[in-house]
Amino acid sequence: MPGTSPLRVSAEDAAAIHVTGEEALDWFRKMSLIRRFEERAEEAYGQGKIGGFLHLYIGEEAVAVGAMAALRPEDDVITHYRDHGYVLSRGIEPKRVMAELYGKAAGLSKGKGGSMHMADVRSHLWGGYAIVGGHIPVAAGLALANRYRNLPRVVACFFGEGATNTGSFYAALNLAAVWKLALVAIVENNRYGMGTAFERVSAVGDVYRKAAAFDIPGVRIDGNDVLAVRDAVRRVADQARTGGGPQLIEAMTYRFRGHSMGDPQRYRTREEVEEAKSRDPIARWRRTVLANGFATEDELRKIGDEVEVEVEEAVRFAENSPAPDPGELRNDVLVPE
């Protein structure tokens, strides 16, 4: 029965590891890059160098990195507004991402999108969307377009658990199921929609069970386990790609920072946050890498040093890049025919 059985996979069990040393270090590097990039963005925001809103991904890195490792380069990716991790995982230069946060012309979207609207057509990355759940019908539309064009792609659509209470979630998944679209819905359940605990606002606390309303397979995984994410996304993407219709994954995770930079976090205790940090996805993968002989402590420390240099270069690039020309304001509004 779709949507009735959670999937339990853990990279802590060394016998279950199916990953090369190259992959293991690549994932560690990417998660470390996202973490350090976000920390520096947090600092820049506090200094007034980044304006608008800033929603940090710290604590959720394994979802983006594991999912991108499972997807093909030609697969479509569309996300919610906590989007920096997906963009970096997709291989976009940190310099372009940081410059976009700074609103600079050299940014990924020429400084016009900012934190919540990262997009890159060449990478099949269709952007972060600021309206909760508003991009899920867009994802279904992308999948329908791929069907019309006979393209063997899947559309990976990322959103938070709060979006599963919106009408757009139900309408989009219903049509995706009716039309058997190759849509993979990945729900990052970080337990809070802004400052409200999910169990307070949803009659169904287990998101993966909501998939049963559309006769869609739904599974729950440990979203802090990069290998579990990779394996689950690869499996369901293969099912969707080969005519199995839409799939839903509920990835259980936790954000270590507030909803956004202006969040006082009065809805949760420091003790809760510290307890969640004991399941830090980067620390967990570090232990797995060391336990399986993929790298030594010195090698991992070197990766950390390289990441630090890369992020600092991104900050310097952003700070020294020019602001957009005011004449660019009306450009890129419509795609030329």
C-alpha positions in Angstrom: 0.0 0.0 0.0 1.6 3.3 -1.0 2.5 5.7 1.8 2.3 3.2 4.6 5.9 2.1 5.3 8.8 4.2 6.2 12.2 3.3 4.7 15.0 2.9 7.2 18.5 3.2 5.9 21.6 4.2 7.9 25.2 4.8 6.8 26.2 4.2 10.4 26.0 0.5 9.5 29.3 0.1 7.6 28.2 -3.2 6.0 25.5 -1.3 4.2 27.8 1.2 2.5 27.8 1.2 -1.3 30.0 4.2 -2.1 33.4 4.8 -3.6 36.1 6.7 -1.8 35.9 9.5 -4.3 32.1 9.8 -3.7 32.6 9.8 0.1 35.1 12.6 0.0 33.1 14.6 -2.6 30.0 14.5 -0.3 32.1 15.5 2.7 33.5 18.4 0.7 30.2 19.6 -0.5 28.5 19.4 2.9 31.4 21.3 4.4 31.3 23.9 1.7 27.6 24.5 2.2 28.1 24.8 6.0 31.0 27.2 5.8 29.3 29.2 2.9 26.2 29.6 5.1 28.2 30.7 8.1 29.9 33.4 6.1 26.7 34.5 4.6 25.3 34.8 8.1 28.2 37.0 9.1 27.8 39.2 6.0 24.1 39.6 6.7 24.9 40.7 10.2 27.3 43.3 8.8 24.6 44.7 6.5 26.3 43.5 3.4 23.4 41.2 2.4 19.9 42.6 2.4 16.4 41.2 2.3 15.7 37.8 3.7 18.3 35.1 4.4 17.1 31.5 5.2 20.1 29.3 6.2 20.4 25.6 5.4 22.8 24.8 8.3 21.9 21.3 9.6 20.2 20.1 6.5 23.1 19.7 4.2 22.8 15.9 3.7 19.5 16.3 1.9 20.7 18.5 -0.9 24.1 16.7 -1.3 22.6 13.2 -1.2 19.8 14.1 -3.6 22.1 15.7 -6.2 24.4 12.7 -6.1 21.4 10.5 -7.1 20.1 12.8 -9.9 21.4 13.0 -13.4 22.7 16.3 -14.8 19.8 16.6 -17.2 17.2 16.1 -14.5 15.2 19.2 -13.5 15.5 20.6 -9.9 13.1 23.1 -8.4 13.2 24.3 -4.8 11.7 26.3 -2.0 13.5 29.5 -0.8 16.0 27.8 1.5 17.9 27.1 -1.7 21.6 27.8 -1.3 22.5 24.2 -0.5 20.9 22.8 -3.6 22.6 25.4 -5.8 26.1 24.6 -4.4 25.4 20.9 -4.5 24.5 21.2 -8.2 28.0 22.4 -8.8 27.4 26.2 -9.2 30.5 28.3 -8.4 30.3 29.6 -4.8 31.6 33.0 -6.2 28.4 33.4 -8.3 26.2 32.3 -5.4 27.7 34.7 -2.9 27.7 37.5 -5.5 23.9 36.9 -5.9 23.4 37.2 -2.1 25.2 40.5 -2.3 23.0 41.6 -5.2 25.9 42.0 -7.5 25.9 41.9 -11.3 28.2 38.8 -11.3 25.7 36.9 -9.3 24.0 33.7 -10.5 20.8 35.7 -11.4 22.7 39.0 -12.1 21.9 40.2 -8.7 18.1 40.3 -9.4 17.0 37.2 -7.5 18.9 37.3 -4.3 18.8 34.6 -1.6 15.4 33.1 -2.4 15.5 33.0 -6.2 18.6 31.2 -7.3 18.3 29.7 -10.8 20.6 28.4 -13.5 19.1 27.2 -16.8 22.3 25.4 -17.9 22.2 23.3 -14.8 18.4 22.5 -15.1 18.1 24.4 -11.8 14.7 26.2 -12.0 15.0 28.3 -9.0 14.0 28.9 -5.4 10.4 30.1 -4.9 9.3 32.3 -2.1 5.6 31.3 -2.0 5.2 28.2 0.2 4.1 25.3 -2.0 3.7 27.6 -5.0 6.4 25.9 -7.0 4.9 22.3 -6.7 2.4 22.9 -9.6 5.4 24.4 -11.6 7.3 21.1 -10.9 4.3 19.1 -12.2 4.2 21.4 -15.3 7.9 20.7 -15.9 7.3 17.0 -15.7 4.3 17.3 -18.1 6.5 19.2 -20.5 9.2 16.5 -20.3 6.4 14.0 -21.1 5.3 15.9 -24.2 8.9 16.1 -25.4 9.6 12.4 -24.7 12.5 13.3 -22.4 13.7 10.6 -20.0 14.1 13.1 -17.1 12.7 13.3 -13.6 11.7 16.6 -11.9 13.0 16.7 -8.3 10.9 19.2 -6.3 12.0 20.1 -2.8 9.8 21.7 -0.2 9.3 21.8 3.6 6.7 19.9 5.5 4.6 23.0 6.0 3.9 23.1 2.3 2.1 19.8 2.5 -0.9 21.7 4.1 -1.4 23.9 1.1 -3.9 23.4 -1.7 -1.1 23.5 -4.3 0.5 20.4 -2.8 -2.7 18.4 -3.2 -3.7 19.7 -6.6 -0.3 19.2 -8.1 0.3 15.7 -6.7 -3.2 14.6 -7.7 -2.6 15.6 -11.3 0.9 14.2 -11.3 -0.6 10.9 -10.2 -3.4 11.0 -12.7 -0.9 11.6 -15.6 1.8 9.3 -14.2 4.4 12.1 -14.3 8.0 11.6 -13.5 7.9 13.8 -10.4 9.9 13.2 -7.3 8.6 15.2 -4.3 11.2 15.5 -1.6 9.9 16.9 1.7 12.5 18.3 4.0 10.8 17.8 7.4 12.8 20.1 9.7 9.8 20.0 12.2 8.9 23.7 12.1 7.0 25.9 9.6 8.5 29.3 10.5 7.8 29.2 14.3 5.1 26.6 14.4 5.7 22.9 15.2 4.3 20.8 12.5 2.2 18.6 14.8 0.2 21.6 15.8 -1.1 22.4 12.3 -1.3 19.0 10.5 -3.9 16.3 11.2 -1.5 13.8 9.7 1.9 14.0 11.4 3.7 11.6 9.2 4.1 13.4 5.8 5.0 10.2 3.9 1.5 8.9 4.7 -0.1 11.8 2.8 1.1 10.3 -0.4 -1.5 7.6 0.0 -4.2 10.2 -0.8 -2.9 10.1 -4.4 -2.0 6.4 -4.5 1.7 7.6 -4.7 4.5 5.6 -3.0 5.7 7.4 0.1 8.7 6.7 2.2 10.4 8.3 5.2 14.2 8.4 5.5 16.9 9.8 7.8 17.6 13.1 6.1 20.7 13.6 8.2 22.3 10.5 6.5 23.7 11.5 3.1 24.0 7.9 2.0 20.4 7.2 2.9 19.3 10.2 0.9 21.4 9.2 -2.1 20.0 5.7 -2.1 16.4 6.6 -1.6 16.4 9.4 -4.2 18.2 7.1 -6.7 15.7 4.4 -6.2 12.5 6.5 -6.5 14.0 8.5 -9.4 14.6 5.3 -11.3 11.0 4.2 -10.6 9.6 7.6 -11.8 11.9 7.6 -14.9 10.7 4.2 -16.0 7.0 4.9 -15.9 6.3 4.4 -12.2 4.7 7.8 -11.8 5.3 10.4 -9.0 7.1 9.4 -5.8 7.3 11.1 -2.4 10.2 11.1 0.1 10.0 12.5 3.6 13.5 13.3 4.8 13.6 13.9 8.5 16.1 16.6 9.4 16.5 19.8 11.5 17.7 23.3 10.9 20.2 24.5 13.5 19.4 28.2 12.8 16.1 30.0 12.9 13.6 30.2 10.1 15.4 33.3 8.9 17.9 35.8 10.2 15.2 37.7 12.0 13.8 34.7 13.9 14.2 35.0 17.8 13.5 31.2 18.1 11.2 31.5 21.1 9.3 28.4 20.0 12.0 25.9 20.8 14.6 25.5 23.6 18.3 25.6 23.4 18.4 22.1 24.8 16.3 20.9 21.9 18.7 22.5 19.4 21.8 21.1 21.1 20.2 17.6 21.1 19.5 17.9 17.4 23.2 18.9 16.8 24.2 15.5 18.1 22.9 14.2 14.8 24.8 16.7 12.7 25.0 15.3 9.2 28.5 16.4 8.5 29.9 15.0 11.8 28.1 11.7 11.1 29.5 11.4 7.6 32.9 12.3 8.9 32.8 9.4 11.3 31.6 7.1 8.5 34.5 8.2 6.2 37.1 7.6 8.9 35.6 4.3 10.0 35.7 2.9 6.5 39.2 4.1 5.7 38.1 6.5 3.0 40.4 9.2 4.4 42.5 10.1 7.4 42.0 12.9 9.9 44.7 14.9 8.2 43.1 14.5 4.8 39.7 15.6 6.1 41.4 18.6 7.8 43.0 19.5 4.4 39.5 19.4 2.8 38.3 21.8 5.4 41.2 24.2 4.8 40.5 24.1 1.1 36.8 24.9 1.7 37.7 27.8 3.9 39.9 29.3 1.1 37.2 28.7 -1.5 34.5 30.5 0.6 36.8 33.4 1.5 37.5 33.8 -2.2 33.8 33.8 -2.9 33.3 36.6 -0.3 36.1 38.7 -1.8 34.7 38.2 -5.2 31.2 39.3 -4.1 32.4 42.3 -2.2 34.6 43.5 -5.2 32.0 42.9 -7.9 30.0 45.8 -9.4 26.4 46.4 -8.7 23.9 45.8 -11.6 23.4 48.6 -14.1 20.0 50.2 -13.5 19.3 49.7 -17.2 19.2 45.9 -16.5 16.0 46.3 -14.5 13.7 45.4 -17.5 15.9 42.8 -19.0 15.3 39.0 -18.5 11.6 39.5 -17.6 10.5 37.4 -20.6 12.3 34.8 -22.6 12.9 35.9 -26.2 11.2 33.9 -28.9 
